[in-house]
Amino acid sequence: MASVDECRQALHDLATRLDRHAEMPGKIDLDRTLACRITDLDTAFHGRLVGGRLVDLSDGDDPKAKIALITGSDDLVALVHGRLDITKAVASRRVSIKANPFDLMKLRKLL
């Protein structure tokens, strides 16, 4: 099981990667609150997706977040570091993403 610090670092790594991609043409126009809930650690993080970037990452849940990523700690780390395919993870229910259908289509481009 990954630690809370490893999950926090994975999310910061994801934010860094998204920053690099946001500079490319065709960036994703999405402004939504995001919560990442880690089921096996009983912890959460929240932030905002803005213009293809993940900003304002903080500890704690945002129950009103428009997008929620729910997963275990090891799966979060594997997903961020490219060892777990998001489509397969969602299909096998290792990862759950709660968002409206239009946001899900835009998110596919980010992930």
Summary of the structure (lengths in Angstrom):
residues: 111
radius of gyration: 12.8
end to end distance: 22.8
largest distance: 37.8
contacts: 328
relative contact order: 0.21
helix: 39%
strand: 29%
